[in-house]
Amino acid sequence: MHVPSVSQLIPILQTAIGPMILISGIGLLLLSMTNRLGRVIDRARILAGQVPGAAETGEGKVGAQLRILWRRARLVRLAITLAAMSAFTAAILIIVLFFTAIYQTETATVLAGLFILCMSCLAGSLGVFIHDINQSLAALKLELKPDAHE
C-alpha cells in the first residue's frame, strides 16, 4: 500500500468536491420529498377520518382521492429511494476515488459506472417526483369537481 503525500491527495480532494456537492443537493431534494410524503400521509388520514368506512369501501369522491393519495405516497417513496440511492452511490464514488489514490490502481471503468448509476438514480428520482406533481393536480381536479350526489 502506497500512502500518498498531501500534494498527491489535493487533486483527489478537488475531484471529490463535485460528488460531495451532489450529495448536499440530493439532501435538499430528500428534505423536500420527505416533507411532501408527510403531507400526502396527513391528507390521507384526514380524508379517511372524514367519512366512516370511506377508506374501506373506496366509494365516492373521498375514495377516489384516497386512491390517488395512495399512488402518490408510493411514487414519493420511490422518488426518495432513488434519491437516497443516488447519494449513496456518490458516497461510494468518493471512497473509490480515495482507494484508487492509495492503492494506485486504474478504476476508471468503476468510477464511470458509479457516476452513471448515481446520475441515473437522480434522473429517475426527479422523473418520479414530476409524476407525483401531476398526480397531485389530478387529485386537486377531483376535489374541485362538483359531486353529482351533493
C-alpha positions as CSV (number, residue, x, y, z in Angstrom):
1,M,0.0,0.0,0.0
2,H,1.4,3.4,-1.0
3,V,0.5,6.3,1.2
4,P,0.2,9.4,-1.0
5,S,1.6,12.7,0.1
6,V,-0.5,15.7,0.8
7,S,0.4,17.2,-2.6
8,Q,-0.8,14.0,-4.3
9,L,-4.1,14.0,-2.3
10,I,-5.0,17.6,-3.2
11,P,-6.1,16.7,-6.8
12,I,-8.1,13.8,-5.4
13,L,-9.8,16.1,-2.9
14,Q,-10.6,18.5,-5.6
15,T,-12.1,15.7,-7.7
16,A,-14.1,14.6,-4.7
17,I,-15.7,18.0,-4.2
18,G,-18.1,17.5,-7.1
19,P,-19.7,14.4,-5.7
20,M,-19.8,15.9,-2.2
21,I,-21.7,18.9,-3.5
22,L,-24.0,16.5,-5.3
23,I,-24.7,14.7,-2.0
24,S,-25.6,18.1,-0.5
25,G,-28.0,18.9,-3.3
26,I,-29.6,15.5,-3.1
27,G,-30.0,16.1,0.7
28,L,-32.1,19.1,-0.1
29,L,-34.2,17.2,-2.6
30,L,-34.7,14.5,0.0
31,L,-35.9,17.1,2.5
32,S,-38.4,18.4,0.1
33,M,-39.6,14.9,-0.9
34,T,-40.0,13.7,2.7
35,N,-42.0,16.8,3.5
36,R,-44.2,16.1,0.5
37,L,-44.6,12.5,1.7
38,G,-45.7,13.7,5.1
39,R,-48.3,16.0,3.6
40,V,-49.7,13.2,1.5
41,I,-50.0,10.9,4.5
42,D,-51.5,13.7,6.6
43,R,-54.1,14.4,3.9
44,A,-54.9,10.7,3.5
45,R,-55.5,10.4,7.3
46,I,-57.8,13.5,7.3
47,L,-59.8,12.2,4.4
48,A,-60.1,8.7,5.8
49,G,-61.4,10.1,9.1
50,Q,-64.0,12.3,7.4
51,V,-66.2,9.5,6.2
52,P,-66.5,6.4,8.3
53,G,-65.8,3.4,6.1
54,A,-64.7,5.5,3.1
55,A,-61.2,4.1,3.2
56,E,-62.5,0.5,3.2
57,T,-65.3,0.9,0.6
58,G,-63.5,3.3,-1.7
59,E,-66.8,4.9,-2.7
60,G,-67.3,8.4,-4.0
61,K,-65.1,11.3,-4.2
62,V,-63.3,10.6,-0.9
63,G,-62.5,7.0,-2.0
64,A,-61.1,8.3,-5.3
65,Q,-59.0,10.9,-3.6
66,L,-57.7,8.2,-1.2
67,R,-56.7,6.0,-4.1
68,I,-54.8,8.9,-5.7
69,L,-53.1,9.7,-2.4
70,W,-52.1,6.1,-2.0
71,R,-50.5,6.1,-5.5
72,R,-48.8,9.4,-4.7
73,A,-47.4,8.1,-1.5
74,R,-45.9,5.2,-3.4
75,L,-44.5,7.5,-6.0
76,V,-42.9,9.8,-3.5
77,R,-41.5,6.7,-1.6
78,L,-39.9,5.6,-4.9
79,A,-38.5,9.1,-5.6
80,I,-37.0,9.1,-2.1
81,T,-35.5,5.7,-2.5
82,L,-33.9,6.6,-5.9
83,A,-32.6,9.9,-4.5
84,A,-31.1,8.1,-1.5
85,M,-29.5,5.5,-3.8
86,S,-28.0,8.4,-5.8
87,A,-26.5,10.0,-2.7
88,F,-25.2,6.5,-1.6
89,T,-23.6,5.9,-5.0
90,A,-22.0,9.4,-4.8
91,A,-20.5,8.5,-1.4
92,I,-19.2,5.2,-2.7
93,L,-17.7,7.1,-5.7
94,I,-15.8,9.3,-3.3
95,I,-14.5,6.3,-1.3
96,V,-13.4,4.6,-4.6
97,L,-11.6,7.7,-5.6
98,F,-9.5,7.6,-2.4
99,F,-8.8,3.9,-2.7
100,T,-7.7,4.5,-6.2
101,A,-5.1,7.0,-5.0
102,I,-4.0,5.0,-2.0
103,Y,-3.6,1.7,-3.9
104,Q,-2.6,3.4,-7.2
105,T,-5.0,1.3,-9.3
106,E,-6.8,2.1,-12.5
107,T,-10.5,2.2,-11.8
108,A,-11.8,4.5,-14.5
109,T,-14.5,2.0,-15.5
110,V,-15.7,1.5,-11.9
111,L,-15.7,5.3,-11.4
112,A,-17.6,5.9,-14.6
113,G,-20.1,3.2,-13.8
114,L,-20.7,4.6,-10.3
115,F,-21.2,8.1,-11.7
116,I,-23.6,6.9,-14.4
117,L,-25.5,4.9,-11.7
118,C,-25.6,8.0,-9.5
119,M,-26.9,10.2,-12.2
120,S,-29.4,7.6,-13.4
121,C,-30.9,7.2,-9.9
122,L,-31.1,11.0,-9.6
123,A,-32.8,11.4,-13.0
124,G,-35.2,8.6,-12.1
125,S,-36.0,10.2,-8.8
126,L,-36.7,13.5,-10.4
127,G,-38.9,11.9,-13.1
128,V,-41.0,10.1,-10.5
129,F,-41.2,13.3,-8.5
130,I,-42.6,15.1,-11.5
131,H,-45.1,12.3,-12.0
132,D,-46.2,12.8,-8.4
133,I,-46.7,16.5,-9.0
134,N,-49.0,15.6,-11.9
135,Q,-50.9,13.2,-9.7
136,S,-51.4,15.9,-7.1
137,L,-53.0,18.1,-9.8
138,A,-55.3,15.2,-10.7
139,A,-56.3,14.9,-7.0
140,L,-57.0,18.7,-6.9
141,K,-59.1,18.5,-10.0
142,L,-61.1,15.7,-8.5
143,E,-61.5,17.6,-5.2
144,L,-62.7,20.8,-7.0
145,K,-65.1,18.9,-9.3
146,P,-68.7,19.3,-8.1
147,D,-70.1,16.0,-6.8
148,A,-73.1,14.7,-8.7
149,H,-74.6,13.4,-5.4
150,E,-74.4,16.6,-3.5
